[in-house]
C-alpha cells in the first residue's frame, strides 16, 4: 500500500515543513511504502522491508525514527521514542535523486501475547532550496523537510479481534456516535469493516467505513474502546432510535 492510497484509508501524517514564513513548498519529493505493516512477534513474519523513494532532483538525507504508540478512546495517539522493540537498518541514508532506499524493519521486542503498536517515521533532514526569481528579482533560499509516518502493528498470528458496539447516540447536529469495544486479542481495522446502522423498524443502512471519523489511528487494539463518529450526512437516511454493528472483513 503506497502513501497516496493510504491517505484515504487512515489518518497517517505526511508533514511538509517550510522553515521560512511566506515561502511556498515545492511538490512533495518523498514517497514511502508500505504505510501499514502487520507483523508477528517472532518467526518469518516479524520483519518487512520499507521503501523510501526520493523523487526530487537532488540527493536526500533520510533518517528513520521509531516510536511505541498508544491510542486513546478518541483515536488520538501518543508516542514514546523506542530503540529496543523495532530495529531498522540503515538508520540514516543518503538517497540519490530519483532513486530509492530499502529499509529493513524487524521486531526485536518481547514475544508478547498482546498486540503492540508502533510508528516508524521517515524524516528527511532539512535541505536548502532556492525559489525561482520573478520579474528580474532574486530567488529566496528556503529550508524544506518532509516527514512521513507509517504504522506497524505487531500481534501473534492466532490473535483475533472481536468488536461490539456498546452504545449509540445522536448529537444535536445529527452526527451519530458509536462506542465500539474490541474484546478480542487482535487488532480491529475499522477501515476494513462494514458499519451497519439499523432503525427501529428493522431497516439496515450501511455506512462507508472510509468516511467515518475514528481519530488519528483507525485501528482498535485488543481490550480497547473507541468513539466512532458517523457524520450527519451519512446517517440522514437512518432516522429515530438506532442500533449498530461493525463487521470486520
C-alpha positions in Angstrom: 0.0 0.0 0.0 1.5 3.3 -1.0 1.3 6.6 0.9 -1.1 8.1 -1.7 -3.6 5.2 -1.3 -3.2 5.2 2.4 -4.2 8.9 2.7 -7.8 7.9 2.0 -7.7 5.0 4.5 -6.1 6.2 7.6 -5.0 9.4 9.3 -1.3 9.0 8.5 0.8 12.1 8.6 2.8 13.5 5.7 4.0 16.8 7.1 5.8 19.3 4.9 7.7 22.0 6.9 8.9 25.1 5.2 11.2 26.9 7.5 10.5 30.4 6.2 7.4 32.4 6.6 5.6 33.2 3.4 7.5 30.7 1.3 5.7 28.0 -0.8 6.9 24.4 -0.6 7.8 22.6 -3.8 5.9 19.5 -4.8 6.4 16.6 -2.3 9.5 14.8 -3.2 9.5 11.7 -1.0 7.3 8.6 -1.1 7.2 5.7 1.4 5.6 2.3 1.3 4.1 0.4 2.9 2.1 2.7 5.1 0.6 0.0 7.2 2.6 -3.2 8.2 1.1 -6.1 10.1 3.8 -8.4 11.5 4.2 -11.1 14.2 6.4 -11.0 17.3 8.6 -13.8 16.0 9.4 -16.0 13.1 9.4 -15.2 9.4 6.6 -12.7 9.8 8.4 -10.5 12.3 10.1 -8.3 9.7 9.4 -6.4 6.5 11.1 -4.1 4.0 10.1 -0.4 3.8 11.0 1.5 0.6 11.7 5.2 0.7 11.8 6.9 -2.7 13.4 10.2 -3.5 11.5 11.8 -6.4 13.4 15.1 -6.3 16.2 16.3 -8.5 18.7 16.4 -5.6 20.0 13.8 -3.1 18.0 13.5 0.1 19.3 12.5 3.6 16.7 10.4 5.3 16.6 9.2 8.9 14.3 6.5 10.3 12.8 7.1 13.7 10.8 4.5 15.7 8.2 5.1 18.4 6.0 3.0 20.7 2.4 4.2 20.2 -0.7 4.3 22.4 -4.1 5.4 21.2 -6.9 6.7 23.4 -10.7 6.3 23.1 -10.9 9.2 20.7 -8.3 7.9 18.4 -5.6 10.4 19.4 -2.1 8.9 19.5 0.7 9.4 21.9 4.3 8.5 21.2 7.3 7.3 23.2 10.6 7.0 21.5 11.6 3.4 21.1 15.0 2.0 20.3 14.6 -1.6 21.5 11.5 -3.2 20.1 11.8 -2.1 16.5 15.2 -2.3 14.8 15.8 -0.6 11.4 18.8 -0.7 9.0 20.1 1.6 7.8 19.0 4.2 10.3 20.2 7.0 8.1 21.0 7.1 4.4 21.6 9.5 1.5 19.2 8.7 -1.4 20.3 9.9 -4.8 17.9 11.8 -7.0 15.1 9.6 -8.4 16.3 6.6 -6.6 15.0 4.6 -3.6 16.4 3.0 -0.5 15.1 -0.2 1.0 15.0 -0.2 4.9 14.9 -3.5 6.8 12.5 -3.3 9.7 12.3 -6.0 12.3 10.5 -6.5 15.6 13.0 -7.5 18.3 10.9 -7.0 21.4 9.4 -9.5 23.8 7.3 -12.3 22.3 4.2 -10.9 24.0 0.7 -12.2 23.5 -0.8 -8.7 23.5 -0.7 -6.6 20.4 1.7 -3.7 20.2 1.6 -0.6 18.0 4.5 1.4 16.6 5.1 4.4 14.5 8.0 4.3 12.1 8.9 7.7 10.7 10.9 8.6 7.6 12.3 12.0 8.3 14.2 13.9 5.6 16.8 16.2 7.1 16.3 19.9 6.1 17.8 20.8 2.8 18.4 24.3 1.3 16.5 25.1 -1.8 16.1 28.3 -3.8 12.9 29.7 -5.2 12.6 30.8 -8.8 13.3 34.5 -9.3 10.4 36.5 -10.6 10.4 39.7 -12.7 14.1 40.2 -12.5 14.2 39.7 -8.8 16.4 37.2 -6.9 15.5 33.8 -5.6 14.9 33.2 -1.9 16.7 30.5 0.0 14.3 28.3 2.0 14.8 25.1 4.0 12.5 22.2 3.3 12.0 18.9 5.2 9.5 16.1 4.7 8.2 13.8 7.4 6.1 10.7 6.6 4.7 8.5 9.4 3.9 4.8 8.9 2.3 2.3 11.3 3.4 -1.1 12.4 1.1 -3.5 14.2 2.6 -6.5 16.0 0.4 -9.4 17.0 0.6 -13.2 17.2 -0.8 -15.0 14.2 -3.6 -16.5 16.2 -4.8 -13.2 17.6 -8.3 -12.2 16.6 -10.3 -9.1 17.0 -14.0 -9.1 18.2 -15.8 -5.8 18.0 -19.1 -5.0 19.7 -21.0 -1.7 19.6 -21.9 -1.0 23.2 -23.6 2.4 22.8 -25.2 4.5 20.0 -26.1 8.2 20.4 -27.1 11.0 18.1 -25.6 14.5 18.5 -27.8 17.7 18.1 -26.1 18.3 14.7 -27.1 14.8 13.5 -23.8 13.1 13.9 -24.1 9.5 15.2 -21.6 8.4 17.8 -20.8 4.7 18.2 -18.9 3.3 21.2 -17.0 0.3 19.9 -15.2 -2.2 22.1 -12.7 -4.8 20.9 -13.0 -7.7 23.3 -10.5 -9.8 21.3 -6.8 -10.0 21.4 -6.0 -8.9 17.8 -6.3 -5.5 16.1 -9.6 -4.4 14.7 -9.0 -2.5 11.4 -12.1 -0.3 11.2 -11.4 0.9 7.7 -11.5 -2.8 6.7 -15.0 -3.4 8.0 -18.7 -3.0 7.3 -20.5 -0.5 9.6 -24.3 -1.0 9.6 -27.0 1.1 11.3 -30.3 -0.4 12.0 -33.5 1.6 12.7 -36.4 0.6 15.0 -38.4 -0.7 12.0 -35.6 -3.1 11.1 -34.2 -1.2 8.1 -30.4 -1.5 7.7 -28.2 1.3 6.4 -24.5 0.6 5.6 -22.1 3.5 6.2 -18.8 3.7 4.2 -16.1 2.8 6.6 -13.6 5.0 4.8 -15.8 8.1 5.6 -16.3 7.8 9.4 -14.2 9.7 11.9 -12.1 7.4 14.1 -9.3 9.9 15.0 -5.7 9.7 14.1 -5.5 5.9 14.0 -8.3 3.8 12.7 -7.2 0.6 14.5 -8.6 -0.6 17.8 -6.2 -2.7 19.9 -7.4 -5.7 21.9 -9.3 -4.7 25.0 -9.6 -1.0 23.9 -12.6 1.1 23.3 -13.1 3.7 20.5 -15.6 6.5 19.7 -16.6 6.3 16.1 -18.3 9.4 14.6 -20.6 9.0 11.6 -21.2 12.4 10.0 -24.8 13.5 9.9 -24.9 13.4 6.1 -24.1 9.7 6.2 -26.7 8.9 8.8 -29.5 11.1 7.5 -31.4 8.2 6.0 -31.4 6.3 9.3 -33.8 8.3 11.5 -35.0 7.7 15.0 -33.6 5.2 17.5 -30.6 3.2 16.2 -28.6 0.1 16.9 -25.3 -0.6 15.1 -22.8 -3.3 14.3 -19.3 -3.3 13.0 -18.4 -6.4 11.0 -14.7 -7.0 10.4 -13.7 -8.2 7.0 
